[in-house]
Amino acid sequence: MKKIFNLTLVLFAALLVFSCRNDDDAIPEDVHEHDEIGKVVLKLTNKADVTDIQTVNVISGVADGHLHLHAGDTYLAELDFQIKHDDHYHSSDEIEEEKDHHFITFNPANADIVVLRASNDIVRTDGQKLGLRTEWTINSTQSTGKMNIKLIHGPATVNQNYPSATNQLGQTTGGETDVDITVDAH
């Protein structure tokens, strides 16, 4: 009889413990919300003529214009990644705040554009420059010239000096592409 009483007591205690447990005791999910970038603003300022400013807005992958680049000129290029909030866009500080988790690559096509990461660019803790601020020297372009820009999230490795220290288009291994835009540049 004592054995049955002890077994009943143990079962009752177990039932009481598990029935009192609620969802608040559950293991929390790893939630890292990323605001989705819906707009990229690319602004180029001609170093020789600071009144020559060109801005292209890329919303959901569609550019509202193209860049008019002149051979022999150098442009200061700035990227602004923006998120949509209700009916408007605003700049996201997430890229700079999480600089070690992001890297920007450039890939010109049908255009000879040399990219250098600017001295005032954001520097990651590994010493590599992020790519938000660059200088583009235009050697030549064709009527079909384009510039592809990618924002990579969580790359395993980054190399700002790809293909060389004098043309820093950038290269990554691993990671996911957060933004992939192409702008006509001729």
C-alpha positions as CSV (number, residue, x, y, z in Angstrom):
1,M,0.0,0.0,0.0
2,K,2.8,2.3,0.9
3,K,4.4,1.6,-2.5
4,I,1.2,2.6,-4.3
5,F,0.9,5.8,-2.2
6,N,4.5,6.8,-3.1
7,L,4.0,6.1,-6.8
8,T,0.8,8.1,-6.8
9,L,2.5,11.0,-5.0
10,V,5.4,11.0,-7.6
11,L,2.9,10.9,-10.5
12,F,0.9,13.8,-9.0
13,A,4.0,15.9,-8.4
14,A,5.1,15.3,-12.1
15,L,1.7,16.2,-13.4
16,L,1.7,19.4,-11.2
17,V,5.1,20.4,-12.5
18,F,4.4,19.9,-16.2
19,S,0.9,21.3,-16.1
20,C,2.1,24.6,-14.5
21,R,4.7,25.1,-17.2
22,N,3.7,27.7,-19.8
23,D,5.1,29.0,-23.0
24,D,7.0,31.7,-21.1
25,D,9.3,28.9,-20.0
26,A,10.0,27.7,-23.5
27,I,13.4,28.3,-25.0
28,P,13.4,31.6,-26.8
29,E,14.0,31.7,-30.5
30,D,17.1,33.4,-31.8
31,V,15.4,36.4,-33.3
32,H,17.6,38.9,-35.2
33,E,15.4,41.1,-37.2
34,H,16.9,42.7,-40.3
35,D,14.9,45.5,-41.8
36,E,14.6,44.8,-45.5
37,I,16.4,47.3,-47.6
38,G,14.0,48.6,-50.2
39,K,15.9,51.5,-51.6
40,V,19.6,52.2,-52.4
41,V,20.7,55.8,-53.2
42,L,23.9,56.1,-55.2
43,K,25.3,59.6,-55.2
44,L,28.4,60.5,-57.3
45,T,30.2,63.9,-57.1
46,N,32.8,64.8,-59.7
47,K,36.0,65.7,-57.8
48,A,37.0,68.2,-60.5
49,D,33.6,69.9,-60.6
50,V,31.6,69.6,-57.3
51,T,28.5,71.0,-59.0
52,D,28.4,67.8,-61.1
53,I,26.4,65.6,-58.8
54,Q,24.5,62.6,-60.0
55,T,22.0,60.6,-57.9
56,V,20.4,57.3,-58.9
57,N,17.7,55.8,-56.7
58,V,17.2,52.0,-57.0
59,I,13.9,50.9,-55.5
60,S,13.1,47.2,-55.4
61,G,15.9,46.6,-58.0
62,V,14.7,49.3,-60.5
63,A,16.9,52.3,-61.1
64,D,15.2,55.7,-61.7
65,G,18.0,56.8,-64.1
66,H,21.6,56.2,-65.1
67,L,25.0,57.6,-64.6
68,H,26.7,59.9,-67.1
69,L,30.4,59.2,-66.6
70,H,33.2,61.1,-68.4
71,A,36.5,59.4,-69.2
72,G,39.3,60.8,-67.2
73,D,37.1,62.0,-64.4
74,T,37.1,60.8,-60.8
75,Y,33.9,60.7,-58.8
76,L,33.3,60.4,-55.1
77,A,30.6,57.7,-54.7
78,E,28.4,57.3,-51.6
79,L,25.9,54.5,-51.0
80,D,22.9,54.9,-48.7
81,F,20.9,51.8,-48.0
82,Q,17.3,52.6,-46.9
83,I,14.5,50.7,-45.4
84,K,10.8,51.4,-46.0
85,H,8.7,52.5,-43.0
86,D,5.0,52.9,-43.8
87,D,5.0,55.1,-47.0
88,H,8.5,56.5,-46.9
89,Y,12.1,55.4,-46.8
90,H,14.8,56.3,-44.3
91,S,18.5,55.6,-44.0
92,S,19.5,52.5,-42.1
93,D,22.4,52.7,-39.6
94,E,22.4,48.9,-39.4
95,I,25.1,48.5,-42.1
96,E,27.5,50.8,-40.2
97,E,26.5,49.4,-36.7
98,E,27.1,45.8,-37.9
99,K,30.1,46.7,-40.1
100,D,31.8,43.4,-39.4
101,H,28.8,41.5,-40.7
102,H,28.7,43.3,-44.1
103,F,30.9,44.0,-47.1
104,I,30.2,45.7,-50.4
105,T,31.6,44.5,-53.8
106,F,31.6,46.3,-57.2
107,N,31.7,44.8,-60.6
108,P,31.8,47.1,-63.7
109,A,30.7,45.6,-67.1
110,N,31.5,47.2,-70.4
111,A,33.3,50.0,-68.6
112,D,36.8,50.5,-67.3
113,I,36.1,51.9,-63.9
114,V,38.8,51.8,-61.2
115,V,37.3,51.7,-57.6
116,L,39.2,52.8,-54.5
117,R,37.7,52.6,-51.1
118,A,37.8,56.2,-49.7
119,S,39.9,57.4,-46.8
120,N,36.6,58.3,-44.9
121,D,35.0,54.9,-45.6
122,I,33.9,52.8,-42.6
123,V,36.7,50.4,-41.5
124,R,35.8,47.0,-40.2
125,T,37.6,45.6,-37.1
126,D,39.6,43.3,-39.5
127,G,41.0,46.5,-41.1
128,Q,39.1,46.1,-44.4
129,K,37.0,49.0,-45.6
130,L,33.3,48.4,-46.0
131,G,32.7,50.2,-49.3
132,L,30.0,52.8,-48.4
133,R,32.3,55.6,-49.7
134,T,34.5,55.0,-52.7
135,E,36.3,56.9,-55.5
136,W,35.6,55.8,-59.1
137,T,38.1,56.8,-61.8
138,I,36.6,56.5,-65.2
139,N,39.1,55.2,-67.9
140,S,36.4,54.4,-70.5
141,T,32.8,53.4,-70.8
142,Q,30.6,52.0,-73.6
143,S,27.0,52.8,-74.2
144,T,26.2,49.5,-72.5
145,G,28.3,50.2,-69.4
146,K,27.0,49.1,-66.1
147,M,28.1,48.9,-62.4
148,N,26.9,46.0,-60.3
149,I,26.9,46.6,-56.5
150,K,26.3,43.9,-53.9
151,L,25.9,44.1,-50.2
152,I,27.0,40.8,-48.7
153,H,25.8,39.9,-45.2
154,G,27.9,37.5,-43.1
155,P,30.8,36.8,-45.4
156,A,33.3,34.2,-44.2
157,T,36.2,36.2,-45.7
158,V,36.5,39.6,-47.3
159,N,39.2,41.1,-49.5
160,Q,39.1,44.8,-50.2
161,N,42.2,44.6,-52.4
162,Y,40.6,42.4,-55.1
163,P,41.8,42.4,-57.9
164,S,44.5,44.7,-56.6
165,A,45.3,47.4,-54.0
166,T,44.9,50.0,-56.8
167,N,41.5,48.7,-57.9
168,Q,39.5,47.7,-54.9
169,L,36.3,46.1,-56.3
170,G,36.3,43.7,-53.4
171,Q,35.7,40.0,-53.1
172,T,34.0,37.7,-50.5
173,T,33.6,34.0,-49.7
174,G,30.4,32.8,-48.1
175,G,27.6,35.0,-46.8
176,E,24.3,36.0,-48.3
177,T,23.5,38.7,-50.7
178,D,21.3,41.4,-49.0
179,V,21.3,43.8,-52.0
180,D,22.2,43.2,-55.6
181,I,21.7,46.2,-57.9
182,T,22.9,47.2,-61.3
183,V,23.0,50.8,-62.6
184,D,23.7,51.9,-66.1
185,A,27.0,53.7,-66.2
186,H,28.1,55.3,-69.5
